[in-house]
Amino acid sequence: MRIFLLRLTAKMLPALPTLCAIAGALLMFVVFLALQGKPALEACQLIYVGAFGSGFAWENTLQRAAPLMLTALCVAIPARTGLIIIGGEGAVALGGLACAVIPMMLPAAFPATPALLLMATAALVAGGAWIALAGWLRQYRGVNETISSLLLAYIALALFNHMVEGPLRHPESLNKPSTPPLPEEYLIGSLPGLDVHWGLFWGVLACIAMYVLVRHGVFGFSMSVVGGNVRAARLVGLPVNRIVLMACLLGGGAAGLAGMMEVAAIHGSANSALLAGYGYSGILVAFAARHNPLAIIACALVIGGIESSGSLLQRRLDLPGATTLVLQGLLFINLLAWESLTGWLGVWRLRLLETTRNPNRAVHA
């Protein structure tokens, strides 16, 4: 029994900074609302109700969590190689734009399944190539990937707006410029029994696939070596540049696929509604999950639930719709603050695991 508890504790230790960050963010959020004279505890209860309190709330949460899973992978996969990529919003925009362009190039009555495959491929390539460009600038020109990916995101958004409001604008889209609407047969339907599109399925599947890749695959081990010590990776003969570019390509492709899902399942065309900040929220999800693809699923549900509860707070307590953004910001600040525990917890985890292998050895601080 003692060995079981030690192993369970060792497995739970990596999640401690995230749990502390959530508790700290909620405490600061309560103080923030109390200073305004708002019922803070009631607001926290409404956030839960708006996120998970009913079947309708769950569907809204799952709908928002689907793209967050994919955009979080855009941060988490390159992070395995030591890169901090924050330009997922640009990959989402270009992925959605590429998805909307493909049907315009296809002949009439083109079969739906091949068309959807082409749309998904175009989104993967567009998003992957854009993030891979940030990786290329880092590896071959020494440009900081955090800055370059953010600036590339601004360029991608400007390119998106130019194309949607200019060359690709549908003549009938007057007040809200958009590309021509997708044919009905090219739209992605809902999961059986749920009012949630198939993007949720592909998001979960992508997270599971990436977990298997990074934790049990040779390429995943190579990424960890590169992220841990680039010099050692080069000494053992690993193609560091190729590994980094492939990680960026995979992450950007996931974000591009999120854009495709939003266009083909929600909006029906590429327009400004696609730029809903999923790429930026994905950064928070990835950091909360500590770049673990499986943990991304749970964290995406939490962040998606917080976002979906904003309208309920607005109706019941007359709070601004951006109130939930304050909570997300506080969560991000707390995640950074509690990051200092990581090294200390890593040492304790190793000692606990060593104790499970040698039960007679005591665990000392």
C-alpha positions in Angstrom: 0.0 0.0 0.0 2.8 2.4 0.9 4.5 1.7 -2.5 1.3 2.4 -4.3 0.8 5.7 -2.5 4.4 6.7 -3.3 3.9 5.9 -7.0 0.6 7.8 -7.1 2.2 10.8 -5.4 5.1 10.7 -7.9 2.7 10.7 -10.8 0.6 13.6 -9.3 3.6 15.8 -8.5 4.0 17.3 -12.1 0.4 18.5 -11.9 0.9 20.4 -8.6 2.1 23.7 -10.2 -1.0 23.8 -12.4 -3.3 23.0 -9.5 -1.7 25.7 -7.4 -2.0 28.1 -10.3 -5.7 27.4 -10.7 -6.3 27.9 -6.9 -4.2 31.1 -6.9 -6.1 32.5 -10.0 -9.5 31.8 -8.5 -8.4 33.5 -5.2 -7.2 36.6 -7.1 -10.3 36.6 -9.3 -12.5 36.6 -6.2 -10.6 39.5 -4.8 -10.9 41.3 -8.1 -14.7 41.0 -8.2 -15.1 41.8 -4.5 -13.2 45.1 -4.9 -15.9 46.0 -7.5 -18.7 45.2 -5.1 -19.7 42.1 -7.2 -20.8 38.8 -5.6 -17.6 37.0 -6.2 -18.7 33.5 -5.0 -21.8 33.7 -7.0 -19.7 34.5 -10.1 -17.5 31.5 -9.5 -20.6 29.3 -9.2 -22.0 30.8 -12.4 -18.8 30.0 -14.2 -19.2 26.4 -13.2 -22.8 26.3 -14.2 -22.1 28.0 -17.5 -19.4 25.6 -18.3 -20.6 22.2 -16.9 -24.0 22.8 -15.3 -26.2 21.3 -18.0 -26.1 19.4 -21.3 -26.3 22.6 -23.2 -23.4 24.1 -21.2 -21.4 20.9 -21.9 -22.0 21.2 -25.6 -20.9 24.8 -25.6 -17.7 23.9 -23.7 -16.9 21.0 -26.0 -17.5 23.2 -29.0 -14.9 25.7 -27.7 -12.5 23.1 -26.5 -12.2 21.4 -29.9 -10.0 24.1 -31.6 -8.2 24.8 -28.3 -6.8 21.2 -28.3 -5.4 21.7 -31.8 -4.0 25.2 -31.2 -2.4 24.1 -27.9 -0.5 21.4 -29.8 0.9 24.2 -31.9 2.7 25.4 -28.7 3.3 22.0 -27.0 5.0 20.1 -29.9 7.7 22.7 -30.7 8.2 23.2 -27.0 9.5 19.6 -26.9 12.5 20.9 -28.9 13.0 23.9 -26.6 11.1 26.4 -28.8 8.4 28.8 -27.5 5.9 29.4 -30.4 3.1 31.8 -29.7 1.9 32.5 -33.3 -0.8 29.9 -33.6 -3.4 32.5 -34.4 -1.7 33.1 -37.7 -1.7 29.4 -38.5 -5.4 29.2 -37.7 -6.2 32.1 -40.0 -4.2 30.7 -42.9 -5.6 27.2 -42.4 -9.1 28.5 -42.5 -8.4 30.6 -45.6 -6.8 27.7 -47.4 -9.8 25.6 -46.6 -12.1 28.2 -48.0 -10.1 28.6 -51.2 -10.1 24.9 -52.2 -13.8 24.6 -53.0 -13.5 27.6 -55.3 -10.9 25.7 -57.4 -12.9 22.5 -57.7 -15.3 21.7 -60.5 -19.1 21.5 -59.8 -20.4 18.3 -58.3 -17.0 17.3 -57.0 -17.4 14.4 -54.4 -17.6 15.6 -50.9 -15.1 13.2 -49.3 -12.1 13.9 -51.6 -13.0 17.6 -51.3 -12.8 17.5 -47.5 -9.5 15.7 -47.6 -8.1 18.4 -50.0 -9.4 21.1 -47.7 -7.8 19.5 -44.6 -4.6 18.9 -46.5 -4.5 22.6 -47.6 -5.1 23.7 -44.0 -2.4 21.4 -42.6 0.1 22.6 -45.2 -0.7 26.3 -44.8 -0.6 26.3 -41.0 2.5 24.0 -40.9 4.5 26.0 -43.4 3.8 29.3 -41.5 5.0 28.0 -38.2 7.9 26.1 -39.8 9.0 29.5 -41.1 9.5 30.6 -37.5 11.5 27.5 -36.8 13.6 28.1 -39.9 14.4 31.6 -38.9 15.5 30.3 -35.5 17.7 27.6 -36.8 19.3 29.2 -39.8 19.2 32.9 -39.0 19.2 33.0 -35.2 16.0 34.9 -34.9 14.1 34.4 -31.6 11.2 32.1 -32.4 8.9 33.7 -29.8 9.2 37.1 -31.4 9.2 35.9 -35.0 6.2 33.6 -34.6 4.2 36.5 -33.0 5.2 38.9 -35.8 4.4 36.3 -38.4 0.9 35.9 -36.8 0.3 39.6 -37.4 1.4 39.2 -41.0 -0.9 36.2 -41.4 -3.9 38.1 -40.0 -3.2 41.1 -42.3 -3.0 38.7 -45.2 -6.2 37.0 -44.2 -8.1 40.3 -43.9 -6.7 41.5 -47.3 -7.8 38.4 -49.1 -11.2 38.1 -47.4 -12.0 41.8 -48.0 -10.4 42.0 -51.4 -9.7 39.3 -54.0 -11.7 36.5 -52.4 -14.6 38.6 -51.1 -18.0 37.2 -52.0 -20.1 39.9 -53.8 -23.2 39.2 -51.6 -21.2 39.7 -48.3 -22.0 43.3 -47.7 -21.6 44.3 -44.0 -19.5 41.2 -43.1 -16.9 40.5 -45.8 -16.3 36.8 -46.3 -15.3 34.3 -48.9 -18.0 32.5 -51.0 -19.9 30.1 -48.7 -18.9 26.4 -48.8 -21.3 24.1 -50.6 -23.6 22.3 -48.3 -22.1 18.9 -48.9 -18.6 20.2 -47.9 -19.7 21.2 -44.4 -18.7 19.1 -41.4 -21.7 17.8 -39.4 -22.2 17.1 -35.7 -21.1 14.1 -33.7 -23.9 11.5 -33.2 -26.2 12.6 -30.4 -24.4 15.9 -29.7 -24.6 19.4 -31.1 -20.8 19.4 -31.3 -19.0 19.2 -34.6 -16.5 16.5 -35.6 -13.6 18.8 -34.8 -13.8 17.6 -31.2 -13.1 14.0 -32.4 -10.1 15.1 -34.5 -8.8 17.3 -31.7 -8.9 14.4 -29.1 -7.4 12.0 -31.7 -4.6 14.5 -32.5 -3.7 14.8 -28.8 -3.7 11.1 -28.3 -1.5 10.6 -31.4 0.9 13.3 -30.4 1.2 11.7 -26.9 2.1 8.4 -28.4 4.6 10.1 -30.7 6.4 12.2 -28.0 6.3 9.6 -25.2 6.7 6.3 -27.0 8.2 7.2 -30.5 11.8 7.5 -31.6 11.0 11.0 -33.0 9.5 12.1 -29.7 12.6 10.9 -27.9 14.8 12.8 -30.4 12.7 16.0 -29.8 13.3 15.6 -26.0 17.1 15.2 -26.5 17.1 18.4 -28.7 15.1 20.3 -26.2 17.2 19.1 -23.3 20.7 19.8 -24.7 21.2 20.8 -28.3 25.0 20.3 -28.1 24.5 16.7 -26.9 22.0 16.1 -29.6 24.5 17.2 -32.2 27.3 15.1 -30.7 25.2 11.9 -31.0 24.5 12.7 -34.6 20.8 13.9 -34.4 19.7 16.2 -37.3 18.7 19.0 -35.0 17.6 21.5 -37.7 15.4 18.9 -39.3 13.8 17.8 -36.0 13.0 21.4 -35.0 11.5 22.1 -38.4 9.4 18.9 -38.3 8.1 19.8 -34.8 7.1 23.2 -36.0 5.5 21.7 -39.1 3.4 19.3 -36.9 2.4 22.1 -34.5 1.5 24.5 -37.2 -0.4 21.8 -39.1 -2.6 21.2 -36.0 -3.4 24.9 -35.7 -4.2 25.0 -39.4 -6.5 22.1 -39.0 -8.3 24.0 -36.2 -8.9 26.8 -38.7 -10.3 24.3 -41.3 -12.7 22.8 -38.7 -14.0 26.3 -37.7 -14.7 27.2 -41.3 -16.2 23.9 -42.4 -18.2 23.3 -39.2 -19.1 26.6 -37.7 -18.9 29.6 -40.1 -19.3 28.1 -43.5 -16.9 30.6 -45.0 -13.7 32.4 -44.1 -14.5 35.7 -42.4 -13.4 37.8 -39.4 -15.4 35.6 -37.0 -12.7 33.0 -37.5 -10.2 35.3 -35.7 -11.7 34.5 -32.2 -8.4 34.2 -30.4 -8.2 30.5 -30.3 -4.5 30.6 -31.2 -3.8 32.8 -28.2 -5.9 30.8 -25.8 -4.1 27.7 -27.0 -0.9 29.1 -25.4 -2.6 29.2 -22.0 -3.9 25.6 -22.5 -0.5 24.3 -23.5 1.2 25.9 -20.5 -1.5 24.7 -18.1 -1.0 21.2 -19.5 2.8 21.6 -19.2 3.0 20.6 -22.9 1.6 17.2 -22.2 -0.7 16.2 -25.1 -3.0 14.1 -23.0 -3.3 16.8 -20.3 -4.2 19.3 -23.1 -7.5 17.6 -23.5 -8.5 18.3 -19.9 -7.1 21.8 -19.8 -8.9 22.6 -23.1 -12.1 21.6 -21.4 -11.4 23.9 -18.5 -10.5 26.9 -20.6 -13.3 26.2 -23.0 -15.7 26.1 -20.1 -14.5 29.4 -18.8 -14.9 31.1 -22.2 -18.4 29.6 -22.7 -19.6 31.0 -19.3 -18.9 34.6 -20.2 -22.4 35.2 -21.5 -24.0 33.8 -18.4 -22.0 36.2 -16.2 -23.1 39.1 -18.4 -26.8 38.2 -18.1 -26.9 37.4 -14.4 -24.5 39.8 -12.8 -24.2 42.5 -15.5 -20.5 41.9 -15.8 -18.6 42.7 -19.0 -18.2 39.8 -21.5 -14.4 40.2 -21.1 -14.5 39.2 -17.4 -13.6 35.6 -18.2 -10.5 37.0 -20.0 -9.4 38.5 -16.7 -9.6 35.0 -15.1 -7.6 33.6 -18.0 -5.0 36.3 -17.6 -4.7 35.6 -13.9 -4.4 31.9 -14.6 -1.5 32.5 -17.0 0.3 34.8 -14.5 -0.1 32.2 -11.8 1.2 29.5 -14.1 4.4 31.5 -14.7 4.7 32.3 -11.0 4.4 28.6 -9.9 6.8 27.5 -12.6 9.6 27.8 -10.0 8.3 24.7 -8.3 9.2 22.6 -11.3 12.8 21.9 -10.5 12.2 21.1 -6.9 9.3 18.8 -7.7 11.4 17.0 -10.3 14.0 16.2 -7.6 11.3 14.9 -5.2 9.7 12.8 -8.0 13.0 11.1 -8.7 13.5 10.4 -5.0 10.0 9.0 -4.7 10.4 6.7 -7.7 13.8 5.6 -6.3 12.1 4.8 -3.0 9.5 2.6 -4.8 12.4 0.6 -6.3 14.2 0.5 -2.9 11.5 0.5 -0.2 14.0 0.5 2.7 15.4 3.8 1.5 14.0 6.9 3.3 12.9 10.0 1.4 14.8 13.1 2.6 14.4 16.7 1.5 
